């Protein structure tokens, strides 16, 4: 009498069980599992080996090893699976712009970085967030919208006028893997720009729309995933013009814990609410000073002001950056923190904020204008 053969679980049943196991893993940033979020591209099981392909809607290259461990732990618990291979990729979708504005050629999403008050580290935050998004695997550009006091050329170490291939448009230069455009690249010797509001608004609109964002067709024609716009401080005529007439996808508000800075930052956040621009969160700069000699921490500008503001407006606190001399020195030298110390603690904080903001943006409504078929109305014969 021969012994009965052991029961073999069908491969398709294993794949189904593996899919169910993946449903139990929430995305650490969106809270939605990769199956329900339609990010799972394929899952096969052959010879006890599960092969998984997941395409994230936000850049998070530095987190792929940690995410892989989560997937492996879940699938190795499925009986019949002895090995797991995970392939990660990123595809940032185009999201709807505010007030139905037409999208920019060569740009998927426009992300504004704003503050109600100057001197809170907004421009430093903007450039480091742009570099962090690029480090995480996105195609990124940055537009310095401060017509009167452009600072991005200094922070990125850029000089010289950009090229104009046709005499009408401008090709933003690339630096540290991101495209950058600023009025500071167009004026001689950093001369003062003495313009009234309408002229400055028109100048910004030209910088935005007449710049050749993204790669050229010869380079593959890849658009930017994100164009980070470093807005000037305040909530005046220029800001309203930018917010109402530009295809902004979302915004980030930068502040310090100080009450006077929070007062103006609240006005900036309210402005975005009034013009229907989603706010992804608040960044609190200069949150704490840590003495480099003794390690004592002091909240020079107050404590948890940005956190309270975020709670009041029901938006996330993306992160709190310390008051650190290196951040200022690195920006002034044309080597921002993400470039000077890409694997350092401060760079890690910027990357965490960039991932959280990008994940929140990925949950916003998509733009389908490029895939919807056209409708032609013809008169009756």
ZIUR-V267473 format. One record per residue. N is the residue number from 1. RES is the residue in three letters. SS is DSSP state (hx for helix, st for strand, lp for the rest). Layout:
n & res & ss
N & RES & SS
N & RES & SS
//
This chain:
n & res & ss
1 & UNK & lp
2 & UNK & lp
3 & UNK & lp
4 & UNK & lp
5 & UNK & lp
6 & UNK & lp
7 & UNK & lp
8 & UNK & lp
9 & UNK & lp
10 & UNK & lp
11 & UNK & hx
12 & UNK & hx
13 & UNK & hx
14 & UNK & hx
15 & UNK & hx
16 & UNK & hx
17 & UNK & hx
18 & UNK & hx
19 & UNK & hx
20 & UNK & hx
21 & UNK & hx
22 & UNK & hx
23 & UNK & hx
24 & UNK & lp
25 & UNK & lp
26 & UNK & st
27 & UNK & lp
28 & UNK & lp
29 & UNK & lp
30 & UNK & lp
31 & UNK & lp
32 & UNK & lp
33 & UNK & st
34 & UNK & lp
35 & UNK & lp
36 & UNK & lp
37 & UNK & lp
38 & UNK & lp
39 & UNK & lp
40 & UNK & st
41 & UNK & st
42 & UNK & st
43 & UNK & st
44 & UNK & st
45 & UNK & st
46 & UNK & st
47 & UNK & lp
48 & UNK & lp
49 & UNK & st
50 & UNK & st
51 & UNK & st
52 & UNK & st
53 & UNK & st
54 & UNK & st
55 & UNK & st
56 & UNK & st
57 & UNK & lp
58 & UNK & lp
59 & UNK & lp
60 & UNK & lp
61 & UNK & hx
62 & UNK & hx
63 & UNK & hx
64 & UNK & hx
65 & UNK & hx
66 & UNK & hx
67 & UNK & hx
68 & UNK & hx
69 & UNK & hx
70 & UNK & hx
71 & UNK & hx
72 & UNK & hx
73 & UNK & hx
74 & UNK & hx
75 & UNK & hx
76 & UNK & hx
77 & UNK & lp
78 & UNK & lp
79 & UNK & lp
80 & UNK & lp
81 & UNK & lp
82 & UNK & lp
83 & UNK & st
84 & UNK & st
85 & UNK & st
86 & UNK & st
87 & UNK & st
88 & UNK & st
89 & UNK & st
90 & UNK & st
91 & UNK & lp
92 & UNK & lp
93 & UNK & lp
94 & UNK & lp
95 & UNK & st
96 & UNK & lp
97 & UNK & lp
98 & UNK & hx
99 & UNK & hx
100 & UNK & hx
101 & UNK & lp
102 & UNK & lp
103 & UNK & lp
104 & UNK & lp
105 & UNK & lp
106 & UNK & lp
107 & UNK & st
108 & UNK & lp
109 & UNK & lp
110 & UNK & st
111 & UNK & st
112 & UNK & st
113 & UNK & st
114 & UNK & st
115 & UNK & lp
116 & UNK & lp
117 & UNK & lp
118 & UNK & lp
119 & UNK & lp
120 & UNK & lp
121 & UNK & lp
122 & UNK & hx
123 & UNK & hx
124 & UNK & hx
125 & UNK & hx
126 & UNK & hx
127 & UNK & hx
128 & UNK & hx
129 & UNK & hx
130 & UNK & hx
131 & UNK & hx
132 & UNK & hx
133 & UNK & hx
134 & UNK & hx
135 & UNK & hx
136 & UNK & lp
137 & UNK & lp
138 & UNK & lp
139 & UNK & lp
140 & UNK & st
141 & UNK & st
142 & UNK & st
143 & UNK & st
144 & UNK & st
145 & UNK & lp
146 & UNK & lp
147 & UNK & lp
148 & UNK & lp
149 & UNK & lp
150 & UNK & lp
151 & UNK & lp
152 & UNK & hx
153 & UNK & hx
154 & UNK & hx
155 & UNK & hx
156 & UNK & hx
157 & UNK & lp
158 & UNK & lp
159 & UNK & lp
160 & UNK & lp
161 & UNK & lp
162 & UNK & lp
163 & UNK & st
164 & UNK & lp
165 & UNK & lp
166 & UNK & lp
167 & UNK & lp
168 & UNK & lp
169 & UNK & lp
170 & UNK & st
171 & UNK & st
172 & UNK & lp
173 & UNK & st
174 & UNK & st
175 & UNK & st
176 & UNK & lp
177 & UNK & lp
178 & UNK & st
179 & UNK & st
180 & UNK & st
181 & UNK & st
182 & UNK & st
183 & UNK & hx
184 & UNK & hx
185 & UNK & hx
186 & UNK & lp
187 & UNK & lp
188 & UNK & hx
189 & UNK & hx
190 & UNK & hx
191 & UNK & lp
192 & UNK & lp
193 & UNK & lp
194 & UNK & lp
195 & UNK & lp
196 & UNK & lp
197 & UNK & hx
198 & UNK & hx
199 & UNK & hx
200 & UNK & hx
201 & UNK & hx
202 & UNK & hx
203 & UNK & hx
204 & UNK & hx
205 & UNK & hx
206 & UNK & hx
207 & UNK & hx
208 & UNK & hx
209 & UNK & hx
210 & UNK & lp
211 & UNK & st
212 & UNK & lp
213 & UNK & lp
214 & UNK & lp
215 & UNK & lp
216 & UNK & lp
217 & UNK & hx
218 & UNK & hx
219 & UNK & hx
220 & UNK & lp
221 & UNK & lp
222 & UNK & lp
223 & UNK & lp
224 & UNK & st
225 & UNK & lp
226 & UNK & st
227 & UNK & st
228 & UNK & st
229 & UNK & st
230 & UNK & st
231 & UNK & lp
232 & UNK & lp
233 & UNK & lp
234 & UNK & lp
235 & UNK & lp
236 & UNK & lp
237 & UNK & hx
238 & UNK & hx
239 & UNK & hx
240 & UNK & hx
241 & UNK & hx
242 & UNK & hx
243 & UNK & hx
244 & UNK & hx
245 & UNK & hx
246 & UNK & lp
247 & UNK & lp
248 & UNK & lp
249 & UNK & lp
250 & UNK & st
251 & UNK & st
252 & UNK & st
253 & UNK & st
254 & UNK & st
255 & UNK & st
256 & UNK & st
257 & UNK & lp
258 & UNK & lp
259 & UNK & hx
260 & UNK & hx
261 & UNK & hx
262 & UNK & hx
263 & UNK & hx
264 & UNK & hx
265 & UNK & hx
266 & UNK & hx
267 & UNK & hx
268 & UNK & hx
269 & UNK & hx
270 & UNK & hx
271 & UNK & hx
272 & UNK & hx
273 & UNK & hx
274 & UNK & hx
275 & UNK & lp
276 & UNK & lp
277 & UNK & lp
278 & UNK & st
279 & UNK & st
280 & UNK & st
281 & UNK & st
282 & UNK & st
283 & UNK & st
284 & UNK & st
285 & UNK & st
286 & UNK & lp
287 & UNK & lp
288 & UNK & lp
289 & UNK & st
290 & UNK & st
291 & UNK & lp
292 & UNK & lp
293 & UNK & lp
294 & UNK & lp
295 & UNK & lp
296 & UNK & lp
297 & UNK & st
298 & UNK & st
299 & UNK & lp
300 & UNK & lp
301 & UNK & lp
302 & UNK & lp
303 & UNK & lp
304 & UNK & lp
305 & UNK & hx
306 & UNK & hx
307 & UNK & hx
308 & UNK & hx
309 & UNK & hx
310 & UNK & hx
311 & UNK & hx
312 & UNK & hx
313 & UNK & hx
314 & UNK & lp
315 & UNK & lp
316 & UNK & lp
317 & UNK & st
318 & UNK & st
319 & UNK & st
320 & UNK & st
321 & UNK & lp
322 & UNK & lp
323 & UNK & lp
324 & UNK & lp
325 & UNK & hx
326 & UNK & hx
327 & UNK & hx
328 & UNK & hx
329 & UNK & hx
330 & UNK & hx
331 & UNK & hx
332 & UNK & hx
333 & UNK & lp
334 & UNK & lp
335 & UNK & lp
336 & UNK & lp
337 & UNK & hx
338 & UNK & hx
339 & UNK & hx
340 & UNK & hx
341 & UNK & lp
342 & UNK & lp
343 & UNK & lp
344 & UNK & lp
345 & UNK & hx
346 & UNK & hx
347 & UNK & hx
348 & UNK & hx
349 & UNK & hx
350 & UNK & hx
351 & UNK & hx
352 & UNK & hx
353 & UNK & hx
354 & UNK & hx
355 & UNK & hx
356 & UNK & hx
357 & UNK & hx
358 & UNK & hx
359 & UNK & hx
360 & UNK & hx
361 & UNK & hx
362 & UNK & hx
363 & UNK & lp
364 & UNK & lp
365 & UNK & lp
366 & UNK & st
367 & UNK & lp
368 & UNK & lp
369 & UNK & lp
370 & UNK & lp
371 & UNK & lp
372 & UNK & lp
373 & UNK & lp
374 & UNK & lp
375 & UNK & lp
376 & UNK & lp
377 & UNK & lp
378 & UNK & lp
379 & UNK & lp
380 & UNK & lp
381 & UNK & lp
//
